[in-house]
């Protein structure tokens, strides 16, 4: 038994997610401060999120008559792809936390006694390299 309301809600969530990711991509493209490695990480996370939304929505909107069985190769490939993208975006969150920590959390007056130069990018590279 198909539930049209569930399909409409699923499609609405898909559209909202794509719009949010699209706005993030436009913001990254137009903001010159994000034309660096942090912006690249954010961009690839948005691409992965859009891909997840597309695969999940397409798979869930299939009618019961044409949907593959849970053990079919199409089901296995789509589930593994979604899981891979999920873990990929999770690791991007970790990678984005390091620059945020350096540029936001550590840019505080309480750390100025250590004589650290936050404007010097070589210091950031040394922290990331160690």
N, C-alpha and C positions, 0 to 999 in steps of 0.2 A: 504494500500500500504506500503510495507516494504521498508526501506531505508538501503541498505547494508553499505553505508558509515557511517551512524550514528551508526550502530551496531559495525563497526570496531573501530570507535573513542571511543565508550563506553567501548569496551573490552580493548583498549589500555590504557585508563585512569584507568581501573581496574588493569591491570598488573602493571602500573607505581605506583599506590597507594600501592599495595601489596609489591612491591619491596622496596619502601621507608619505609613502616612499618616494613618489614623484616630486612632491614639494621638498623633501629632504635633498633629493638629487639636484633640483634647481638651485636650492640654497647653497649647496656645496660648490656647484659650478660658478655661481655669481659672487661668492664670498672669496676674496683673494687670500684671506687668512687661512682658508682651508685648502689651498693649492699646495699641499705638502703630503707627507706620508700619512698623517692622521686623516686628511680628506680622502685619500685613496682607500684607507680602511673603512671609512664611513660609506663610501661609494659602493664598495664590494659587498658590504653588509646589506645595503638597500637592494642591490641586484639579487642577492641570495634570498632576501625576504620576499621579493616579488616572485621569484621562481617558486618558492615554497607555496605562496598563495595561489599561484596558477595551477600547480600540480594538485594541491589539496582540493581546490574548488572544482577543477575539471573531473577529478576522480569521484568526488562526492555528488556531483550533479548528474552522474550517469544513472539512468533508470535501472531498476532491478533486472529488467529483461536483458539488457546488453552489458551489465557490469560483469567483469571477470570474477571468477571464484577467488576466495582468499589465498589459495595455494597456486594460482595461475602465475605464469612468469611475468605478466604485466603488473599484477598486484605486488609481486615481490620486488620488481625493479622500481616501481613508483614509491613503495614504502622505504626501500633502501636509499633512494635519492633524497627523499624528504628527510630521512634521519641524518644523512650526510650533510645536507644543507643546514639542518638544525645544529649539529655539532660545530660546523664551520662558523656559523654566526655566533655561537657561544664562545668560541675561541677569539673571534674578533672583539667581543666585549672585553675579554681579558687584555688583548693587545691595546685596545683604546683606553683602558684604565691607567696604563703606565704614563702616557703623555699627559693625561688629565691630572694625575697625581703630581707630576713634575711642574706643570704649568698653572695649576689652580691651588692645590693643597699646599705645596711647598713655597708658593710665592707669598709668603707671609713675613711680617716683621719679626716674629719670634725666631726665625731662622737666620736673621741677618747677622747675629753674633758669630756665626761660623765663617763669615767672610765669603759666602757663596755668591757668585755672579750669575743671576738667573737669566740675564739677557744674553749670556755667552752660550751659544749652541754647543760648543765643544764640551761644556760641563754636562749638558743633557746627553750627549753621545757617550761620555764616560760612564754615566749612571746606567744607561741602557746596555752598555757593553759589559759591565761588571756583573 
